């Protein structure tokens, strides 16, 4: 979770910035850079997992800042990370 908060998660945008990926573009949807915001809030490839997250955690889970800062949502965020198999 700290890596997500600090924007140093092993996602394409960060990996590209440090020379570990050829492109910052999300390889799942190919629409935009795979940033933390894209992964948690926007990527259509993770819509099903995100819908489950919202059902489990409620409306506040639709905002990235809430997901990364609210202790009550961390259990649900960890479940989302597991379901997406991103980490």
Secondary structure, DSSP 4 states (H G I P E B T S, - for coil): -HHHHTT-SSSHHHHHHTTS-S--B-TTT-SSB--HHIIIII-GGGHHHHHHHHHHH-GGGGSHHHHHH-GGGHHHHHHHHHHHT--
